Amino acid sequence: MSKPRRVCGIKVLRRQSPVGAGIRADTGGPEQPVGFWAAHKHGDVYAPLLLGLNDAYRDRDIHRVTLLHCVRRACELSLRKLRMGMDAELEKRRFGASSERICMYVRTSDDYAGALLGEAVAKVATDRQIHQAAT
């Protein structure tokens, strides 16, 4: 890897080959989009809610490209904060993200939904602990 470059004031690590190379339609790539996101904008906060990717292009770093476009879009809108969720921590760090501890209380009317939510939170916490122990 070479020196980091800046995207909207954020240092982004460069790769030897361009990220997402060959996925544009005008360069021989597919006609249909291979990734998309939906986001919510409120005040000075931009929060991507949903990220969809075509698995056929997984080897082309589509997830990283889509995250980069989210960052660029937040910059175009002159928003100060970008809330990227609680997964893919390593990818987000490459874009200069920092972690924030947030507490959330949830009340469900369905025990099954509550159990699923608890499992998801536990998995993220466990993955984070494993990642921190490895670094």
N, CA, C and O atoms as a GROMACS GRO file, in nm:
protein
  540
    1MET      N    1   0.083  -0.118   0.000
    1MET     CA    2   0.000   0.000   0.000
    1MET      C    3   0.087   0.125   0.000
    1MET      O    4   0.197   0.126   0.056
    2SER      N    5   0.037   0.227  -0.063
    2SER     CA    6   0.111   0.353  -0.069
    2SER      C    7   0.051   0.453   0.031
    2SER      O    8  -0.027   0.415   0.118
    3LYS      N    9   0.089   0.580   0.016
    3LYS     CA   10   0.042   0.683   0.107
    3LYS      C   11  -0.110   0.696   0.102
    3LYS      O   12  -0.171   0.670  -0.002
    4PRO      N   13  -0.171   0.736   0.216
    4PRO     CA   14  -0.315   0.759   0.212
    4PRO      C   15  -0.347   0.885   0.133
    4PRO      O   16  -0.265   0.976   0.125
    5ARG      N   17  -0.464   0.888   0.074
    5ARG     CA   18  -0.512   1.008   0.006
    5ARG      C   19  -0.629   1.063   0.085
    5ARG      O   20  -0.677   0.997   0.177
    6ARG      N   21  -0.674   1.181   0.052
    6ARG     CA   22  -0.783   1.243   0.127
    6ARG      C   23  -0.910   1.247   0.043
    6ARG      O   24  -0.908   1.283  -0.074
    7VAL      N   25  -1.021   1.208   0.107
    7VAL     CA   26  -1.154   1.219   0.048
    7VAL      C   27  -1.235   1.301   0.145
    7VAL      O   28  -1.264   1.255   0.256
    8CYS      N   29  -1.273   1.421   0.108
    8CYS     CA   30  -1.349   1.512   0.195
    8CYS      C   31  -1.278   1.531   0.329
    8CYS      O   32  -1.343   1.536   0.433
    9GLY      N   33  -1.148   1.542   0.327
    9GLY     CA   34  -1.073   1.564   0.448
    9GLY      C   35  -1.044   1.439   0.530
    9GLY      O   36  -0.985   1.448   0.637
   10ILE      N   37  -1.084   1.322   0.479
   10ILE     CA   38  -1.062   1.195   0.550
   10ILE      C   39  -0.952   1.119   0.480
   10ILE      O   40  -0.954   1.106   0.357
   11LYS      N   41  -0.854   1.069   0.556
   11LYS     CA   42  -0.747   0.989   0.496
   11LYS      C   43  -0.803   0.852   0.457
   11LYS      O   44  -0.862   0.783   0.540
   12VAL      N   45  -0.783   0.814   0.332
   12VAL     CA   46  -0.828   0.684   0.282
   12VAL      C   47  -0.705   0.612   0.229
   12VAL      O   48  -0.631   0.667   0.147
   13LEU      N   49  -0.684   0.490   0.274
   13LEU     CA   50  -0.567   0.413   0.229
   13LEU      C   51  -0.582   0.376   0.083
   13LEU      O   52  -0.689   0.335   0.039
   14ARG      N   53  -0.475   0.390   0.009
   14ARG     CA   54  -0.476   0.353  -0.133
   14ARG      C   55  -0.436   0.208  -0.150
   14ARG      O   56  -0.368   0.150  -0.066
   15ARG      N   57  -0.481   0.151  -0.260
   15ARG     CA   58  -0.443   0.015  -0.296
   15ARG      C   59  -0.362   0.022  -0.425
   15ARG      O   60  -0.363   0.124  -0.494
   16GLN      N   61  -0.292  -0.086  -0.456
   16GLN     CA   62  -0.214  -0.089  -0.579
   16GLN      C   63  -0.305  -0.082  -0.701
   16GLN      O   64  -0.276  -0.010  -0.796
   17SER      N   65  -0.415  -0.158  -0.699
   17SER     CA   66  -0.511  -0.153  -0.809
   17SER      C   67  -0.629  -0.069  -0.765
   17SER      O   68  -0.662  -0.065  -0.646
   18PRO      N   69  -0.696  -0.001  -0.859
   18PRO     CA   70  -0.808   0.083  -0.821
   18PRO      C   71  -0.920  -0.001  -0.759
   18PRO      O   72  -0.952  -0.109  -0.809
   19VAL      N   73  -0.977   0.049  -0.651
   19VAL     CA   74  -1.088  -0.021  -0.586
   19VAL      C   75  -1.208  -0.020  -0.680
   19VAL      O   76  -1.244   0.085  -0.734
   20GLY      N   77  -1.269  -0.136  -0.699
   20GLY     CA   78  -1.386  -0.146  -0.784
   20GLY      C   79  -1.354  -0.135  -0.932
   20GLY      O   80  -1.443  -0.102  -1.012
   21ALA      N   81  -1.232  -0.160  -0.972
   21ALA     CA   82  -1.192  -0.145  -1.112
   21ALA      C   83  -1.276  -0.234  -1.203
   21ALA      O   84  -1.301  -0.350  -1.172
   22GLY      N   85  -1.318  -0.179  -1.314
   22GLY     CA   86  -1.389  -0.256  -1.416
   22GLY      C   87  -1.535  -0.281  -1.387
   22GLY      O   88  -1.594  -0.373  -1.446
   23ILE      N   89  -1.598  -0.204  -1.298
   23ILE     CA   90  -1.740  -0.227  -1.272
   23ILE      C   91  -1.829  -0.121  -1.335
   23ILE      O   92  -1.951  -0.131  -1.329
   24ARG      N   93  -1.770  -0.020  -1.395
   24ARG     CA   94  -1.851   0.082  -1.462
   24ARG      C   95  -1.895   0.031  -1.598
   24ARG      O   96  -1.820  -0.037  -1.667
   25ALA      N   97  -2.017   0.064  -1.637
   25ALA     CA   98  -2.071   0.019  -1.765
   25ALA      C   99  -1.988   0.070  -1.882
   25ALA      O  100  -1.971  -0.001  -1.982
   26ASP      N  101  -1.936   0.193  -1.872
   26ASP     CA  102  -1.858   0.250  -1.983
   26ASP      C  103  -1.718   0.190  -1.995
   26ASP      O  104  -1.646   0.220  -2.091
   27THR      N  105  -1.677   0.105  -1.899
   27THR     CA  106  -1.548   0.038  -1.908
   27THR      C  107  -1.565  -0.113  -1.925
   27THR      O  108  -1.475  -0.190  -1.893
   28GLY      N  109  -1.681  -0.153  -1.976
   28GLY     CA  110  -1.705  -0.295  -2.001
   28GLY      C  111  -1.769  -0.370  -1.886
   28GLY      O  112  -1.781  -0.492  -1.891
   29GLY      N  113  -1.809  -0.299  -1.782
   29GLY     CA  114  -1.874  -0.362  -1.667
   29GLY      C  115  -2.022  -0.387  -1.693
   29GLY      O  116  -2.070  -0.366  -1.804
   30PRO      N  117  -2.094  -0.432  -1.591
   30PRO     CA  118  -2.236  -0.464  -1.607
   30PRO      C  119  -2.320  -0.339  -1.628
   30PRO      O  120  -2.284  -0.230  -1.585
   31GLU      N  121  -2.434  -0.356  -1.696
   31GLU     CA  122  -2.526  -0.245  -1.720
   31GLU      C  123  -2.602  -0.208  -1.593
   31GLU      O  124  -2.632  -0.090  -1.571
   32GLN      N  125  -2.635  -0.307  -1.510
   32GLN     CA  126  -2.712  -0.284  -1.387
   32GLN      C  127  -2.619  -0.245  -1.272
   32GLN      O  128  -2.503  -0.285  -1.271
   33PRO      N  129  -2.668  -0.168  -1.175
   33PRO     CA  130  -2.586  -0.135  -1.058
   33PRO      C  131  -2.546  -0.260  -0.981
   33PRO      O  132  -2.621  -0.357  -0.976
   34VAL      N  133  -2.429  -0.259  -0.921
   34VAL     CA  134  -2.382  -0.373  -0.843
   34VAL      C  135  -2.385  -0.344  -0.693
   34VAL      O  136  -2.357  -0.432  -0.612
   35GLY      N  137  -2.419  -0.222  -0.656
   35GLY     CA  138  -2.431  -0.186  -0.515
   35GLY      C  139  -2.517  -0.061  -0.500
   35GLY      O  140  -2.521   0.024  -0.589
   36PHE      N  141  -2.586  -0.052  -0.386
   36PHE     CA  142  -2.666   0.067  -0.359
   36PHE      C  143  -2.676   0.086  -0.208
   36PHE      O  144  -2.643  -0.004  -0.131
   37TRP      N  145  -2.720   0.203  -0.167
   37TRP     CA  146  -2.749   0.226  -0.026
   37TRP      C  147  -2.866   0.321  -0.014
   37TRP      O  148  -2.894   0.400  -0.104
   38ALA      N  149  -2.935   0.311   0.099
   38ALA     CA  150  -3.041   0.404   0.135
   38ALA      C  151  -3.000   0.466   0.268
   38ALA      O  152  -2.953   0.397   0.358
   39ALA      N  153  -3.017   0.597   0.280
   39ALA     CA  154  -2.971   0.665   0.401
   39ALA      C  155  -3.075   0.765   0.450
   39ALA      O  156  -3.162   0.809   0.374
   40HIS      N  157  -3.063   0.799   0.576
   40HIS     CA  158  -3.150   0.898   0.640
   40HIS      C  159  -3.065   1.020   0.674
   40HIS      O  160  -2.955   1.007   0.727
   41LYS      N  161  -3.118   1.138   0.644
   41LYS     CA  162  -3.046   1.263   0.674
   41LYS      C  163  -3.130   1.342   0.773
   41LYS      O  164  -3.248   1.368   0.750
   42HIS      N  165  -3.068   1.381   0.885
   42HIS     CA  166  -3.139   1.460   0.985
   42HIS      C  167  -3.040   1.556   1.050
   42HIS      O  168  -2.940   1.513   1.109
   43GLY      N  169  -3.066   1.683   1.040
   43GLY     CA  170  -2.974   1.782   1.096
   43GLY      C  171  -2.839   1.772   1.029
   43GLY      O  172  -2.829   1.781   0.907
   44ASP      N  173  -2.734   1.754   1.108
   44ASP     CA  174  -2.600   1.740   1.052
   44ASP      C  175  -2.553   1.595   1.051
   44ASP      O  176  -2.433   1.568   1.046
   45VAL      N  177  -2.648   1.501   1.055
   45VAL     CA  178  -2.616   1.358   1.062
   45VAL      C  179  -2.667   1.286   0.936
   45VAL      O  180  -2.780   1.307   0.893
   46TYR      N  181  -2.581   1.203   0.879
   46TYR     CA  182  -2.616   1.118   0.764
   46TYR      C  183  -2.601   0.974   0.811
   46TYR      O  184  -2.494   0.934   0.857
   47ALA      N  185  -2.708   0.895   0.800
   47ALA     CA  186  -2.706   0.758   0.853
   47ALA      C  187  -2.749   0.659   0.746
   47ALA      O  188  -2.869   0.646   0.720
   48PRO      N  189  -2.655   0.588   0.684
   48PRO     CA  190  -2.692   0.482   0.590
   48PRO      C  191  -2.770   0.373   0.664
   48PRO      O  192  -2.725   0.324   0.768
   49LEU      N  193  -2.886   0.337   0.611
   49LEU     CA  194  -2.972   0.238   0.676
   49LEU      C  195  -2.961   0.101   0.613
   49LEU      O  196  -2.973  -0.001   0.681
   50LEU      N  197  -2.938   0.099   0.483
   50LEU     CA  198  -2.942  -0.026   0.408
   50LEU      C  199  -2.834  -0.022   0.301
   50LEU      O  200  -2.817   0.080   0.233
   51LEU      N  201  -2.763  -0.132   0.287
   51LEU     CA  202  -2.658  -0.142   0.186
   51LEU      C  203  -2.683  -0.272   0.110
   51LEU      O  204  -2.684  -0.379   0.171
   52GLY      N  205  -2.702  -0.263  -0.020
   52GLY     CA  206  -2.726  -0.382  -0.100
   52GLY      C  207  -2.613  -0.403  -0.200
   52GLY      O  208  -2.570  -0.310  -0.267
   53LEU      N  209  -2.565  -0.527  -0.209
   53LEU     CA  210  -2.452  -0.559  -0.296
   53LEU      C  211  -2.483  -0.681  -0.379
   53LEU      O  212  -2.555  -0.771  -0.335
   54ASN      N  213  -2.429  -0.686  -0.500
   54ASN     CA  214  -2.440  -0.802  -0.587
   54ASN      C  215  -2.323  -0.895  -0.554
   54ASN      O  216  -2.207  -0.859  -0.576
   55ASP      N  217  -2.353  -1.014  -0.503
   55ASP     CA  218  -2.247  -1.107  -0.461
   55ASP      C  219  -2.157  -1.152  -0.576
   55ASP      O  220  -2.045  -1.197  -0.552
   56ALA      N  221  -2.205  -1.142  -0.699
   56ALA     CA  222  -2.123  -1.183  -0.813
   56ALA      C  223  -1.998  -1.095  -0.827
   56ALA      O  224  -1.901  -1.135  -0.892
   57TYR      N  225  -2.000  -0.976  -0.766
   57TYR     CA  226  -1.888  -0.883  -0.777
   57TYR      C  227  -1.815  -0.866  -0.644
   57TYR      O  228  -1.750  -0.764  -0.622
   58ARG      N  229  -1.826  -0.963  -0.556
   58ARG     CA  230  -1.764  -0.956  -0.424
   58ARG      C  231  -1.612  -0.938  -0.433
   58ARG      O  232  -1.553  -0.869  -0.350
   59ASP      N  233  -1.549  -0.999  -0.532
   59ASP     CA  234  -1.403  -0.989  -0.546
   59ASP      C  235  -1.357  -0.852  -0.593
   59ASP      O  236  -1.237  -0.826  -0.598
   60ARG      N  237  -1.448  -0.763  -0.626
   60ARG     CA  238  -1.413  -0.629  -0.675
   60ARG      C  239  -1.423  -0.522  -0.566
   60ARG      O  240  -1.423  -0.403  -0.598
   61ASP      N  241  -1.433  -0.562  -0.439
   61ASP     CA  242  -1.439  -0.466  -0.327
   61ASP      C  243  -1.559  -0.373  -0.334
   61ASP      O  244  -1.548  -0.254  -0.305
   62ILE      N  245  -1.674  -0.426  -0.374
   62ILE     CA  246  -1.794  -0.344  -0.389
   62ILE      C  247  -1.835  -0.282  -0.256
   62ILE      O  248  -1.880  -0.167  -0.252
   63HIS      N  249  -1.819  -0.356  -0.146
   63HIS     CA  250  -1.856  -0.301  -0.014
   63HIS      C  251  -1.774  -0.176   0.017
   63HIS      O  252  -1.829  -0.076   0.062
   64ARG      N  253  -1.646  -0.182  -0.008
   64ARG     CA  254  -1.557  -0.068   0.018
   64ARG      C  255  -1.592   0.050  -0.074
   64ARG      O  256  -1.593   0.165  -0.030
   65VAL      N  257  -1.621   0.022  -0.199
   65VAL     CA  258  -1.656   0.128  -0.294
   65VAL      C  259  -1.785   0.196  -0.250
   65VAL      O  260  -1.796   0.319  -0.254
   66THR      N  261  -1.884   0.116  -0.208
   66THR     CA  262  -2.012   0.172  -0.166
   66THR      C  263  -1.994   0.256  -0.040
   66THR      O  264  -2.055   0.363  -0.028
   67LEU      N  265  -1.913   0.210   0.055
   67LEU     CA  266  -1.885   0.292   0.174
   67LEU      C  267  -1.818   0.424   0.136
   67LEU      O  268  -1.850   0.528   0.192
   68LEU      N  269  -1.726   0.419   0.040
   68LEU     CA  270  -1.660   0.540  -0.006
   68LEU      C  271  -1.761   0.638  -0.065
   68LEU      O  272  -1.753   0.758  -0.040
   69HIS      N  273  -1.856   0.586  -0.143
   69HIS     CA  274  -1.959   0.673  -0.200
   69HIS      C  275  -2.049   0.732  -0.092
   69HIS      O  276  -2.093   0.847  -0.104
   70CYS      N  277  -2.076   0.657   0.015
   70CYS     CA  278  -2.153   0.710   0.128
   70CYS      C  279  -2.079   0.827   0.191
   70CYS      O  280  -2.139   0.930   0.221
   71VAL      N  281  -1.948   0.812   0.211
   71VAL     CA  282  -1.867   0.920   0.268
   71VAL      C  283  -1.870   1.041   0.176
   71VAL      O  284  -1.888   1.154   0.222
   72ARG      N  285  -1.852   1.019   0.048
   72ARG     CA  286  -1.854   1.131  -0.049
   72ARG      C  287  -1.988   1.203  -0.048
   72ARG      O  288  -1.993   1.326  -0.055
   73ARG      N  289  -2.097   1.125  -0.041
   73ARG     CA  290  -2.231   1.186  -0.041
   73ARG      C  291  -2.252   1.270   0.084
   73ARG      O  292  -2.307   1.380   0.076
   74ALA      N  293  -2.209   1.221   0.199
   74ALA     CA  294  -2.221   1.299   0.322
   74ALA      C  295  -2.142   1.429   0.310
   74ALA      O  296  -2.187   1.533   0.358
   75CYS      N  297  -2.026   1.424   0.248
   75CYS     CA  298  -1.945   1.545   0.227
   75CYS      C  299  -2.013   1.642   0.131
   75CYS      O  300  -2.012   1.762   0.153
   76GLU      N  301  -2.073   1.588   0.024
   76GLU     CA  302  -2.145   1.674  -0.072
   76GLU      C  303  -2.258   1.750  -0.004
   76GLU      O  304  -2.286   1.864  -0.038
   77LEU      N  305  -2.323   1.684   0.093
   77LEU     CA  306  -2.433   1.746   0.165
   77LEU      C  307  -2.385   1.834   0.281
   77LEU      O  308  -2.467   1.891   0.354
   78SER      N  309  -2.253   1.844   0.299
   78SER     CA  310  -2.190   1.924   0.406
   78SER      C  311  -2.238   1.882   0.545
   78SER      O  312  -2.261   1.966   0.632
   79LEU      N  313  -2.251   1.751   0.565
   79LEU     CA  314  -2.294   1.699   0.694
   79LEU      C  315  -2.172   1.668   0.780
   79LEU      O  316  -2.069   1.624   0.728
   80ARG      N  317  -2.182   1.692   0.910
   80ARG     CA  318  -2.068   1.677   1.000
   80ARG      C  319  -2.049   1.536   1.052
   80ARG      O  320  -1.937   1.497   1.086
   81LYS      N  321  -2.157   1.458   1.061
   81LYS     CA  322  -2.147   1.324   1.118
   81LYS      C  323  -2.202   1.221   1.021
   81LYS      O  324  -2.301   1.244   0.951
   82LEU      N  325  -2.137   1.107   1.019
   82LEU     CA  326  -2.180   0.994   0.937
   82LEU      C  327  -2.191   0.874   1.028
   82LEU      O  328  -2.089   0.823   1.076
   83ARG      N  329  -2.312   0.827   1.053
   83ARG     CA  330  -2.336   0.712   1.141
   83ARG      C  331  -2.336   0.586   1.055
   83ARG      O  332  -2.427   0.566   0.975
   84MET      N  333  -2.234   0.503   1.071
   84MET     CA  334  -2.218   0.388   0.982
   84MET      C  335  -2.261   0.255   1.042
   84MET      O  336  -2.236   0.151   0.981
   85GLY      N  337  -2.325   0.253   1.157
   85GLY     CA  338  -2.374   0.128   1.214
   85GLY      C  339  -2.270   0.058   1.299
   85GLY      O  340  -2.171   0.118   1.340
   86MET      N  341  -2.294  -0.073   1.325
   86MET     CA  342  -2.210  -0.143   1.422
   86MET      C  343  -2.142  -0.266   1.366
   86MET      O  344  -2.110  -0.357   1.443
   87ASP      N  345  -2.118  -0.272   1.238
   87ASP     CA  346  -2.050  -0.387   1.180
   87ASP      C  347  -1.942  -0.336   1.084
   87ASP      O  348  -1.937  -0.217   1.053
   88ALA      N  349  -1.858  -0.425   1.037
   88ALA     CA  350  -1.749  -0.392   0.943
   88ALA      C  351  -1.657  -0.284   0.999
   88ALA      O  352  -1.625  -0.186   0.931
   89GLU      N  353  -1.617  -0.301   1.123
   89GLU     CA  354  -1.537  -0.202   1.194
   89GLU      C  355  -1.404  -0.171   1.124
   89GLU      O  356  -1.364  -0.055   1.117
   90LEU      N  357  -1.338  -0.273   1.074
   90LEU     CA  358  -1.209  -0.253   1.009
   90LEU      C  359  -1.224  -0.167   0.883
   90LEU      O  360  -1.144  -0.076   0.859
   91GLU      N  361  -1.326  -0.195   0.804
   91GLU     CA  362  -1.348  -0.116   0.682
   91GLU      C  363  -1.373   0.030   0.716
   91GLU      O  364  -1.323   0.121   0.649
   92LYS      N  365  -1.450   0.053   0.820
   92LYS     CA  366  -1.482   0.191   0.857
   92LYS      C  367  -1.360   0.265   0.911
   92LYS      O  368  -1.344   0.385   0.887
   93ARG      N  369  -1.274   0.194   0.983
   93ARG     CA  370  -1.151   0.258   1.032
   93ARG      C  371  -1.065   0.305   0.917
   93ARG      O  372  -0.996   0.406   0.929
   94ARG      N  373  -1.068   0.233   0.806
   94ARG     CA  374  -0.989   0.274   0.689
   94ARG      C  375  -1.037   0.407   0.634
   94ARG      O  376  -0.962   0.477   0.565
   95PHE      N  377  -1.162   0.442   0.663
   95PHE     CA  378  -1.217   0.570   0.619
   95PHE      C  379  -1.210   0.675   0.729
   95PHE      O  380  -1.272   0.781   0.717
   96GLY      N  381  -1.135   0.647   0.835
   96GLY     CA  382  -1.117   0.745   0.941
   96GLY      C  383  -1.226   0.747   1.046
   96GLY      O  384  -1.235   0.843   1.123
   97ALA      N  385  -1.310   0.645   1.051
   97ALA     CA  386  -1.420   0.642   1.148
   97ALA      C  387  -1.367   0.615   1.289
   97ALA      O  388  -1.263   0.551   1.306
   98SER      N  389  -1.439   0.663   1.386
   98SER     CA  390  -1.406   0.634   1.526
   98SER      C  391  -1.530   0.575   1.594
   98SER      O  392  -1.643   0.605   1.556
   99SER      N  393  -1.506   0.491   1.695
   99SER     CA  394  -1.616   0.425   1.766
   99SER      C  395  -1.676   0.518   1.870
   99SER      O  396  -1.609   0.604   1.926
  100GLU      N  397  -1.805   0.498   1.894
  100GLU     CA  398  -1.878   0.572   1.995
  100GLU      C  399  -1.962   0.474   2.074
  100GLU      O  400  -2.033   0.393   2.014
  101ARG      N  401  -1.955   0.479   2.204
  101ARG     CA  402  -2.039   0.391   2.286
  101ARG      C  403  -2.178   0.454   2.297
  101ARG      O  404  -2.192   0.571   2.334
  102ILE      N  405  -2.279   0.376   2.264
  102ILE     CA  406  -2.417   0.422   2.269
  102ILE      C  407  -2.498   0.319   2.345
  102ILE      O  408  -2.478   0.199   2.329
  103CYS      N  409  -2.589   0.366   2.427
  103CYS     CA  410  -2.676   0.276   2.504
  103CYS      C  411  -2.817   0.285   2.445
  103CYS      O  412  -2.865   0.393   2.412
  104MET      N  413  -2.882   0.170   2.432
  104MET     CA  414  -3.016   0.168   2.375
  104MET      C  415  -3.103   0.074   2.458
  104MET      O  416  -3.062  -0.036   2.492
  105TYR      N  417  -3.223   0.119   2.488
  105TYR     CA  418  -3.320   0.036   2.558
  105TYR      C  419  -3.433   0.004   2.462
  105TYR      O  420  -3.485   0.092   2.394
  106VAL      N  421  -3.469  -0.123   2.457
  106VAL     CA  422  -3.574  -0.166   2.364
  106VAL      C  423  -3.677  -0.247   2.441
  106VAL      O  424  -3.643  -0.330   2.525
  107ARG      N  425  -3.802  -0.221   2.411
  107ARG     CA  426  -3.911  -0.299   2.470
  107ARG      C  427  -3.986  -0.363   2.355
  107ARG      O  428  -4.038  -0.295   2.267
  108THR      N  429  -3.993  -0.495   2.357
  108THR     CA  430  -4.063  -0.566   2.250
  108THR      C  431  -4.189  -0.632   2.305
  108THR      O  432  -4.197  -0.665   2.424
  109SER      N  433  -4.285  -0.649   2.218
  109SER     CA  434  -4.407  -0.720   2.258
  109SER      C  435  -4.396  -0.867   2.219
  109SER      O  436  -4.484  -0.947   2.252
  110ASP      N  437  -4.290  -0.902   2.151
  110ASP     CA  438  -4.270  -1.039   2.105
  110ASP      C  439  -4.138  -1.090   2.162
  110ASP      O  440  -4.032  -1.035   2.133
  111ASP      N  441  -4.144  -1.195   2.243
  111ASP     CA  442  -4.023  -1.248   2.306
  111ASP      C  443  -3.922  -1.298   2.203
  111ASP      O  444  -3.802  -1.285   2.224
  112TYR      N  445  -3.970  -1.355   2.092
  112TYR     CA  446  -3.880  -1.408   1.990
  112TYR      C  447  -3.799  -1.295   1.927
  112TYR      O  448  -3.678  -1.307   1.909
  113ALA      N  449  -3.866  -1.183   1.895
  113ALA     CA  450  -3.795  -1.069   1.836
  113ALA      C  451  -3.692  -1.014   1.935
  113ALA      O  452  -3.582  -0.976   1.894
  114GLY      N  453  -3.727  -1.010   2.062
  114GLY     CA  454  -3.633  -0.963   2.164
  114GLY      C  455  -3.512  -1.053   2.175
  114GLY      O  456  -3.399  -1.006   2.192
  115ALA      N  457  -3.535  -1.185   2.166
  115ALA     CA  458  -3.424  -1.281   2.172
  115ALA      C  459  -3.331  -1.265   2.052
  115ALA      O  460  -3.209  -1.271   2.066
  116LEU      N  461  -3.390  -1.245   1.934
  116LEU     CA  462  -3.308  -1.225   1.813
  116LEU      C  463  -3.223  -1.098   1.825
  116LEU      O  464  -3.106  -1.097   1.789
  117LEU      N  465  -3.285  -0.992   1.876
  117LEU     CA  466  -3.211  -0.867   1.894
  117LEU      C  467  -3.096  -0.886   1.992
  117LEU      O  468  -2.986  -0.837   1.969
  118GLY      N  469  -3.122  -0.957   2.101
  118GLY     CA  470  -3.018  -0.985   2.200
  118GLY      C  471  -2.903  -1.065   2.142
  118GLY      O  472  -2.786  -1.038   2.172
  119GLU      N  473  -2.935  -1.164   2.057
  119GLU     CA  474  -2.831  -1.244   1.993
  119GLU      C  475  -2.746  -1.160   1.898
  119GLU      O  476  -2.624  -1.175   1.893
  120ALA      N  477  -2.811  -1.070   1.823
  120ALA     CA  478  -2.738  -0.984   1.729
  120ALA      C  479  -2.641  -0.893   1.804
  120ALA      O  480  -2.526  -0.877   1.763
  121VAL      N  481  -2.687  -0.834   1.913
  121VAL     CA  482  -2.601  -0.745   1.992
  121VAL      C  483  -2.484  -0.823   2.052
  121VAL      O  484  -2.371  -0.775   2.053
  122ALA      N  485  -2.512  -0.944   2.103
  122ALA     CA  486  -2.407  -1.027   2.162
  122ALA      C  487  -2.302  -1.066   2.058
  122ALA      O  488  -2.183  -1.069   2.088
  123LYS      N  489  -2.346  -1.096   1.935
  123LYS     CA  490  -2.253  -1.135   1.829
  123LYS      C  491  -2.161  -1.018   1.794
  123LYS      O  492  -2.040  -1.036   1.778
  124VAL      N  493  -2.217  -0.899   1.782
  124VAL     CA  494  -2.135  -0.782   1.750
  124VAL      C  495  -2.034  -0.757   1.862
  124VAL      O  496  -1.918  -0.728   1.834
  125ALA      N  497  -2.078  -0.767   1.987
  125ALA     CA  498  -1.987  -0.744   2.100
  125ALA      C  499  -1.876  -0.849   2.103
  125ALA      O  500  -1.761  -0.816   2.129
  126THR      N  501  -1.910  -0.975   2.076
  126THR     CA  502  -1.810  -1.082   2.075
  126THR      C  503  -1.711  -1.062   1.962
  126THR      O  504  -1.590  -1.076   1.981
  127ASP      N  505  -1.761  -1.029   1.842
  127ASP     CA  506  -1.673  -1.004   1.728
  127ASP      C  507  -1.578  -0.889   1.758
  127ASP      O  508  -1.460  -0.895   1.722
  128ARG      N  509  -1.628  -0.786   1.822
  128ARG     CA  510  -1.546  -0.670   1.855
  128ARG      C  511  -1.435  -0.708   1.953
  128ARG      O  512  -1.321  -0.665   1.939
  129GLN      N  513  -1.470  -0.791   2.054
  129GLN     CA  514  -1.370  -0.835   2.152
  129GLN      C  515  -1.263  -0.921   2.086
  129GLN      O  516  -1.144  -0.907   2.117
  130ILE      N  517  -1.303  -1.010   1.997
  130ILE     CA  518  -1.208  -1.095   1.926
  130ILE      C  519  -1.114  -1.009   1.841
  130ILE      O  520  -0.993  -1.032   1.839
  131HIS      N  521  -1.171  -0.910   1.771
  131HIS     CA  522  -1.091  -0.822   1.686
  131HIS      C  523  -0.991  -0.742   1.770
  131HIS      O  524  -0.875  -0.727   1.731
  132GLN      N  525  -1.036  -0.690   1.885
  132GLN     CA  526  -0.947  -0.611   1.970
  132GLN      C  527  -0.836  -0.697   2.028
  132GLN      O  528  -0.723  -0.650   2.044
  133ALA      N  529  -0.866  -0.823   2.059
  133ALA     CA  530  -0.764  -0.913   2.112
  133ALA      C  531  -0.659  -0.947   2.007
  133ALA      O  532  -0.542  -0.969   2.039
  134ALA      N  533  -0.701  -0.950   1.880
  134ALA     CA  534  -0.610  -0.985   1.770
  134ALA      C  535  -0.517  -0.869   1.735
  134ALA      O  536  -0.408  -0.891   1.682
  135THR      N  537  -0.559  -0.746   1.764
  135THR     CA  538  -0.476  -0.630   1.727
  135THR      C  539  -0.388  -0.584   1.839
  135THR      O  540  -0.313  -0.488   1.823
   0.00000   0.00000   0.00000
